[in-house]
Amino acid sequence: MISQQRRTDIIDALRRGTVPQFGLDRLAVGLEPFAAAFDAELESVARGRGQFKAVRGDYGSGKTFITRWLRERAQRLGFACAEVQISETETPLHRLETVYRRLIERLSTADTPSGAFRNVIDAWFFALEEDVIAQGQVDPNDVAALMQATETLMEQRLGEVVRSAPAFALALRAYRRALLMGDEDLADGLLAWMAGQPNIAAAIKRAAHIKGDIDHFGALSFLQGVLTILKDSGHPGLLLVLDEVETLQRMRGDARDKSLNALRQLMDEIDSGRFPGLYLVITGTPPFFDGPMGVQRLPPLAQRLAVDFTTEARFDNPRAVQIRLRGFDLASLCEVGRKVRDLYAVGSTAERLTAVVDDAYIADLAAAVTGALGGRVGIAPRMFLKKLVGDVLDRVEQHAEFEPRRHYALTVSGQELTAVERAARAAQRVDDIELEL
């Protein structure tokens, strides 16, 4: 049984035309073929392996949905998760220090939906202290001895990270001492520096004997450290989603080439075993994977991501390094519409909602929205669910006399459409037809 708060969150997101953050198993349609493969890969990551997955699909095919659905499955297993949107200006892929900073900003766990980095660090130090005390060689009341023993154990656990990025251990040590001294400002500053934030005061860095900011290569070593801390603090791994990687195609040639090479580097580092406990997922459109301005521009990367998609989609291999989403047809669009109606109908209005907004009406609305978008079912789900919730279900619930077949006519304005939806929208007048001159 879904909670009232979770139900409300889902409905509110659909009303806004966005993908809900949680509860996606209530709406999932057609993802059954991927479930077993994803679960097996998550279990492999939990055992200390690294995994990489590429998800391809056109706009509206459900790339964001499937990654958030996967996130929910991962968090049920105790994974920490982060979703980072790649963009030309804010988060370019060739600047891995920026990707790392966004990762830490968006780090979430099952009990901390966002900003979980500090909780993870504090839980790790607590676990280290417990391990030291359990050894029976240090008096728990001897603060200095306990601190020294904990720092020694910390460096042992970090292992290779201490050698490749000594500043990571220095900052952690200084952070813990700042907490013990009650210096919250210093602790916050050091935590921000470890999270990759720029413009940290020089005095804070001097307190930890560190210099500069985290660079491209330092970000990879810091990621190693974060994975170690997550594992030690009870999280079996990290699911990192890099969304909208196809934006690389719009970058300048040199930035695009660097970004593609950074992606290849990440794949190779995962294969080499450098990032145990990391499940990296990227999403992109078919032109990114197959076109001359995307993956194909870097042959070594294209070879690593190559998958045969010439056979029928129903025979696809969900274990492959790259998987494709088939997108929606009218039947699946109607199925998700029925799921949303039934979820909305939980409560006193259930009988009226299911009677007035019956399966036949949902099918008619799905066909109407698809027709308004040029007959392209693949891009219709967002607008269809937005109209179903905001224009139909809300009114049926609030107005006892409202009958959608009598009182509602679908309208789709350009202001509520995305650029892709506007491009696909069926021409209503001769003036709506764009001519290439």
URTATA-V76961 format. One record per residue. N is the residue number from 1. SS is DSSP state (alpha for helix, beta for strand, coil for the rest). D_CENTER is the distance of its C-alpha to the mean C-alpha in Angstrom with 1 decimal. Layout:
BEGIN
n: <N	N>
ss: <SS	SS>
d_center: <D_CENTER	D_CENTER>
END
This chain:
BEGIN
n: <1	2	3	4	5	6	7	8	9	10	11	12	13	14	15	16	17	18	19	20	21	22	23	24	25	26	27	28	29	30	31	32	33	34	35	36	37	38	39	40	41	42	43	44	45	46	47	48	49	50	51	52	53	54	55	56	57	58	59	60	61	62	63	64	65	66	67	68	69	70	71	72	73	74	75	76	77	78	79	80	81	82	83	84	85	86	87	88	89	90	91	92	93	94	95	96	97	98	99	100	101	102	103	104	105	106	107	108	109	110	111	112	113	114	115	116	117	118	119	120	121	122	123	124	125	126	127	128	129	130	131	132	133	134	135	136	137	138	139	140	141	142	143	144	145	146	147	148	149	150	151	152	153	154	155	156	157	158	159	160	161	162	163	164	165	166	167	168	169	170	171	172	173	174	175	176	177	178	179	180	181	182	183	184	185	186	187	188	189	190	191	192	193	194	195	196	197	198	199	200	201	202	203	204	205	206	207	208	209	210	211	212	213	214	215	216	217	218	219	220	221	222	223	224	225	226	227	228	229	230	231	232	233	234	235	236	237	238	239	240	241	242	243	244	245	246	247	248	249	250	251	252	253	254	255	256	257	258	259	260	261	262	263	264	265	266	267	268	269	270	271	272	273	274	275	276	277	278	279	280	281	282	283	284	285	286	287	288	289	290	291	292	293	294	295	296	297	298	299	300	301	302	303	304	305	306	307	308	309	310	311	312	313	314	315	316	317	318	319	320	321	322	323	324	325	326	327	328	329	330	331	332	333	334	335	336	337	338	339	340	341	342	343	344	345	346	347	348	349	350	351	352	353	354	355	356	357	358	359	360	361	362	363	364	365	366	367	368	369	370	371	372	373	374	375	376	377	378	379	380	381	382	383	384	385	386	387	388	389	390	391	392	393	394	395	396	397	398	399	400	401	402	403	404	405	406	407	408	409	410	411	412	413	414	415	416	417	418	419	420	421	422	423	424	425	426	427	428	429	430	431	432	433	434	435	436	437>
ss: <coil	coil	coil	alpha	alpha	alpha	alpha	alpha	alpha	alpha	alpha	alpha	alpha	alpha	alpha	alpha	coil	coil	coil	coil	coil	coil	coil	alpha	alpha	alpha	coil	coil	coil	coil	coil	alpha	alpha	alpha	alpha	alpha	alpha	alpha	alpha	alpha	alpha	alpha	alpha	alpha	alpha	alpha	coil	coil	coil	coil	beta	beta	beta	beta	beta	beta	coil	coil	coil	coil	coil	coil	alpha	alpha	alpha	alpha	alpha	alpha	alpha	alpha	alpha	alpha	alpha	alpha	alpha	alpha	coil	coil	coil	beta	beta	beta	beta	beta	beta	coil	coil	coil	coil	coil	coil	coil	coil	coil	coil	alpha	alpha	alpha	alpha	alpha	alpha	alpha	alpha	alpha	alpha	coil	coil	beta	beta	coil	coil	beta	coil	coil	coil	coil	alpha	alpha	alpha	alpha	alpha	alpha	alpha	alpha	alpha	alpha	alpha	alpha	alpha	alpha	alpha	alpha	alpha	alpha	coil	coil	coil	coil	coil	coil	coil	coil	alpha	alpha	alpha	alpha	alpha	alpha	alpha	alpha	alpha	alpha	alpha	alpha	alpha	alpha	alpha	alpha	coil	alpha	alpha	alpha	alpha	alpha	coil	alpha	alpha	alpha	alpha	alpha	alpha	alpha	alpha	alpha	alpha	alpha	alpha	alpha	alpha	alpha	alpha	coil	coil	alpha	alpha	alpha	alpha	alpha	alpha	alpha	alpha	alpha	alpha	alpha	coil	coil	coil	coil	coil	coil	coil	alpha	alpha	alpha	alpha	alpha	alpha	alpha	coil	coil	coil	coil	coil	coil	coil	alpha	alpha	alpha	alpha	alpha	alpha	alpha	alpha	alpha	alpha	alpha	alpha	alpha	alpha	alpha	alpha	alpha	coil	coil	coil	coil	coil	beta	beta	beta	beta	beta	beta	coil	alpha	alpha	alpha	alpha	alpha	alpha	coil	coil	alpha	alpha	alpha	alpha	alpha	alpha	alpha	alpha	alpha	alpha	alpha	alpha	alpha	alpha	alpha	alpha	alpha	alpha	alpha	alpha	coil	coil	coil	coil	coil	beta	beta	beta	beta	beta	beta	beta	coil	alpha	alpha	alpha	alpha	alpha	coil	coil	coil	coil	alpha	alpha	alpha	coil	alpha	alpha	alpha	alpha	alpha	alpha	alpha	coil	coil	coil	coil	coil	coil	coil	alpha	alpha	alpha	coil	coil	coil	coil	coil	coil	beta	beta	beta	coil	coil	coil	coil	coil	alpha	alpha	alpha	alpha	alpha	alpha	alpha	alpha	alpha	alpha	alpha	alpha	alpha	alpha	alpha	coil	coil	coil	coil	coil	alpha	alpha	alpha	alpha	alpha	alpha	alpha	coil	coil	alpha	alpha	alpha	alpha	alpha	alpha	alpha	alpha	alpha	alpha	alpha	alpha	alpha	alpha	coil	coil	coil	coil	alpha	alpha	alpha	coil	alpha	alpha	alpha	alpha	alpha	alpha	alpha	alpha	alpha	alpha	alpha	alpha	alpha	alpha	alpha	alpha	alpha	alpha	coil	coil	coil	coil	coil	alpha	alpha	alpha	alpha	coil	coil	coil	coil	coil	coil	alpha	alpha	alpha	coil	coil	alpha	alpha	alpha	alpha	alpha	alpha	coil	coil	coil	coil	coil	alpha	alpha	alpha	coil	coil	coil	coil	coil>
d_center: <25.1	22.3	22.9	24.1	21.4	18.5	20.5	21.1	17.5	16.7	19.9	19.4	16.1	17.9	20.9	19.0	17.7	14.0	11.4	11.8	9.4	11.4	14.3	13.1	15.5	18.2	17.4	16.4	18.9	19.6	16.9	19.6	20.3	16.9	16.9	19.5	18.2	14.7	16.6	19.0	16.5	14.9	18.6	19.4	16.8	18.2	21.6	20.9	19.8	17.1	15.3	14.0	12.8	12.9	12.2	14.8	15.8	17.6	16.6	16.3	16.0	12.8	10.1	7.5	9.4	9.4	5.9	5.9	9.3	8.7	6.9	10.1	12.2	11.1	11.8	15.1	16.0	15.5	12.6	10.9	7.1	5.3	2.8	6.1	8.0	11.1	14.3	18.0	19.0	16.4	14.1	16.2	15.2	18.8	18.6	16.7	17.9	16.0	12.7	13.7	14.5	11.3	9.6	12.4	12.3	8.8	9.6	10.0	12.2	13.8	16.5	14.9	12.0	11.8	14.0	14.5	15.9	19.5	19.6	18.5	21.2	23.8	23.2	23.7	27.0	28.2	27.7	29.5	32.4	32.6	32.9	35.6	37.5	37.4	39.2	42.1	43.1	42.2	43.6	40.8	43.0	43.3	40.5	41.3	41.5	38.3	36.5	37.9	37.2	33.6	33.1	34.8	32.6	29.5	30.6	31.5	28.0	26.3	28.7	28.0	25.7	28.8	30.6	28.1	26.8	29.6	28.3	25.3	27.9	30.2	27.7	26.8	30.5	31.3	28.5	30.0	33.5	32.6	31.4	34.6	36.7	35.0	34.0	30.7	30.6	30.8	28.2	25.7	26.6	26.1	22.8	21.7	23.2	21.3	18.0	19.1	20.4	23.3	26.7	27.4	31.1	33.3	35.0	31.8	31.4	35.1	34.8	32.6	34.5	31.5	31.5	29.4	25.6	23.0	23.2	21.5	23.0	22.8	19.1	19.0	21.6	19.8	16.7	19.3	20.6	17.4	16.9	20.6	20.3	17.5	19.7	22.8	21.5	20.7	17.1	17.3	14.4	11.0	7.9	6.5	4.4	6.8	6.9	10.5	12.3	15.4	16.1	17.9	20.7	21.7	22.2	25.7	26.9	26.9	23.4	22.1	24.0	22.8	19.1	19.8	21.7	19.0	16.8	19.8	20.4	17.1	17.8	21.4	20.6	18.5	21.4	23.9	22.5	21.7	18.3	19.1	16.3	13.4	11.4	10.0	8.4	9.2	9.8	13.1	16.3	19.4	21.3	18.9	19.6	23.2	24.5	26.6	24.3	21.3	21.1	24.8	25.8	25.2	27.1	25.9	22.2	23.4	25.3	22.4	20.2	23.3	23.3	26.1	25.1	28.7	29.2	28.5	24.8	25.9	26.8	23.5	22.5	19.1	19.7	19.9	17.8	17.0	16.7	17.4	16.7	20.0	19.0	21.2	24.9	27.1	27.3	23.6	23.3	26.2	24.7	21.6	24.0	26.1	23.3	22.4	26.2	26.8	24.0	25.5	28.9	28.6	31.5	35.0	34.4	33.1	36.4	36.8	33.3	33.4	37.0	36.4	33.0	34.0	32.5	34.8	33.8	30.0	31.1	33.1	30.4	27.9	30.7	31.5	28.0	27.7	31.2	30.4	27.6	30.0	29.6	26.2	24.6	21.3	20.5	22.1	19.6	18.2	21.8	23.3	21.4	21.8	25.6	25.9	24.6	25.9	29.1	30.2	29.1	29.3	32.8	34.0	33.1	34.7	37.8	40.0	41.8	38.8	38.8	36.2	38.5	41.2	39.6	36.3	36.1	32.7	32.3	29.5	29.9	28.6	27.1	24.5	23.4	20.8	22.5	21.7	23.1	26.1	26.9	27.0	28.9	32.4	35.2	37.2	40.1	41.7	40.5	36.9	37.3	36.2	38.6	38.2	41.3>
END
